[in-house]
Amino acid sequence: MKATEYTYAVACIRSNEVRLLTSQELNGILGAGTFEEAARRLNDRGYEIAGRDYAPALEKKLEGAWQLVSSLLPDRSQFDSILVENDFQNLKAALKAFLCDKDPGALVFSPSVWDPALIADAVVKNDNDKLPEPLRHAHRSAYRILTQTRFAQLADSVVDRAAMEWSIKLAEKADHPVMEEIARTRAACADIKILYRCVKTGKAKSFVERCVCDCGAFDKAETIRAAGEGMESLFTFLAHTDYAGAAEALKESPAAFEKWCDDRLLSLLRSAKTDIDGIAPLAAYWFAVQNEVRNVRIILSAKCNGMPDETVRGRVRELYV
Amino acid sequence: MSNTLAIFFIIFGAVLAAGLPGMGSARGTSLVGQAAAGVVSEDPSKFGKVLILQVLPATQGLYGLLIAILTLSFTKVMGGGMPAYTWQQGLAFFAADLPMAVVGYFSAIHQAKAAAAGVGLVAKKPNESGKAITFAALVETYAILALLTSILALNGLTSTFGV
């Protein structure tokens, strides 16, 4: 795909970037005295929050952003590496719903590469061949784990690992360096997260080995060995990698780590602000909208629950614009 | 034979002088046009501002055409009364066309990139359109310098060869 095929798309995105919240506006919303005041300010900037149930308005914002991005992509498969994670989430939801005899419809993650109904149907019929190829191995493994051991955490982690591995594979196939960088960064963050949880809960090495993918950011065997020696050893190991900031954030709290991951991803895409073509500005816009919605959710939730502004401020993600 | 080769060099130079900047301008205006369409699709009121940016990379094509006409005119290939040239003289006229041909092509494409970035600036900050035009217009300097070089070289050659 030639970068110049994105010239029109990038210009459209630039026009839409003016609709993203600025830091100043976000601070204003954060400083609003009440939920109603915050909602009013957001509605002035294009949100459609009615009453205290703000979730539909945020969903609508994300849907609108995805509709715009997907309509501008000359080839939608270029975004598969970003979306495929949702397909694996849909697989997990379908598996759990099937085994608990519930409807998976309520647990759908979108946007995704494949139709969630197709995944749910294949899971219900236990027909592995009906699933898209990337999901087959993960489905087989997770199904076996869930039916034989009922070890849901391991099944989830196996699916998450497959999601990251396929995200990297699809990004390599897309042949856009920025997509590969995004996929590898997300995989590295997922690896660190699972390693942290494993150390916290004292999981066996065999469990950890099945959950960690090879993200390419650090040596997998070395990381697992460090995690096996405890939390301090894991932090020391990470301190000598590009992910030193992740260790610092984890020392603070898991929420600080989540924020660090989102900020890191956006910092990768910040250079796209000056691009006139290529896929990077579209990816940056998509992540920017997701970050904005995440921030709005954090702020509104805090306003509903009367959390102090200072606590919320520490969790608010960096903005793209 | 020598005269035929000289005519070949003169005409080939004129073709390159008109052709390469023309190609650059076509590519450039197309690039900025795509960006401009992207902005106008979201906000039609910005049409006037982005149109100016789209026009900027078109000038190299005109400069190239001017050099082609001057070459054919100065050498009297066009209009009749052409003297007999040696192939070295033909090659000298060919060399005189090269600044416009080469610089015209590349400056049009690079100016288009600056103009497309300017379209992005106009999309976000419409009041800064003057700055966006200035950034792109500065690239024009080098197309103008190449134009002057080619004109001076052609002029010098016609005087030297007593055409």
Interface residues (C-beta under 8 A of the other chain):
Chain A: T4 T7 Y8 A9 V10 A11 C12 I13 R14 S15 N16 E17 V18 T274 I276 D277
Chain B: L31 Q34 A35 A36 A37 G38 V39 S41 E42 D43 K113 A116 A117 V119 G120 A123 K124
